[in-house]
Amino acid sequence: MALKRTRPEINICGVDIDSNTIQIGIETKCIDWGTLDIRQGVKDADLVVISTLVSSITKIAEEIAPYLKPGCIVTDVGSTKEEITGIVNDLLPTTIHYVPGHPMAGSEAKGIIGADAYLFENAVYILTPVLTTNDHALLILKELIESMGARVLNLSPYEHDLKVAAISHLPHVVAAALVNAVSLLEEEQGEIFKLSAGGFRDLTRIAGSQPEMWRDIFLQNRQGVLQSLSFFRQALDKIEKAIRQEDMEDIYEFLMKAKNERSKIPIKVKGILPEVYEIVVTVPDKPGIIGAIANLLGKEEINIIDIEILRVREGDGGTIRFGFQKADLRDRAVEILRNHGFIAKVRS
């Protein structure tokens, strides 16, 4: 969808095991045509993107290898890299250019129904070239990815797996563990989930992701995941000990350290993603309020690059965070919204 939006001249074939998915792809103009025959789909292709469960990537690569034309670029979007990259690299002929990839974007939604043409805008898209990766093929893929609005970051497969285990895979383990822990209390006490507020929903949202996909990821990147779990367990042990001992100072330091580290996140990704200049707006509870704000700012040509609902108070409205690419746009947005009666504050 992103490619058809930004590069409509590119002819895209979709290959799937479900003819209904192909039909939806054509109807939504995500693809130009589709087929259930993978050999027919990759024939004469300049670029092949393998978008399957990580456990299937090597199988797909082996299956398509004999039917790829010389000079074809093959990439994947798998969340693990080191193990897969080595196998696929050996499976493909030397005339084929393999450039492993992993877009750091997505949601818990599954399949084409959850697809979003703007998913890659301002997202990090990691490429993990190896020594045999063709420089020209790498450049072509990089330009194609950037045309969709993403920002390319090159990492080694090993570095990718280590870092992504901490920032992506560990949170999925934690979210699932948190839901399962509370479910034990639910079985014992009952009606606990009914009390869940925004914080619990936000923390556990990704627990609704595809179990089969994350099962494969955890196993493919087991060393990285286990290492991240070890650090997480250390943090849990520390706070558990402090609470048991009623050590107010250690509890405070634990929470303060987390608060301070959390505030550094935009700084750490600067250079990969643009720095986001934020405001917080208190809004009334009425239909169309977010659209009204977006419309006000849009008329002044102020582009919102990020949005998040922070708090919802039933019947009273809530608080929304808006992000902008430049400080002057942020400041103008505050002024405009205040002039229209909204409570808007710069978020430091």
Secondary structure, DSSP 8 states (H G I E B T S, - for coil): -HHHHH-TTS--EEE-S-HHHHHHHHHTTS-SEEES-HHHHHTT-SEEEE-S-HHHHHHHHHHHGGG--TT-EEEE--S--HHHHHHHHHHS-TTSEE--EEES---S--TGGG--TTTTTT-EEEE---TT--HHHHHHHHHHHHHTT-EEEE--HHHHHHHHIIIIIHHHHHHHHHHHHHHHHHHHH---GGG--HHHHHHHGGGGS-HHHHHHHHHHTHHHHHHHHHHHHHHHHHHHHHHHTT-HHHHHHHHHHHHHHHHTHHHHTBTTB---EEEEEEE-S-TTHHHHHHHHHHHTT----EEEEEEEETTTEEEEEEEESSHHHHHHHHHHHHHTT-EEEEE-
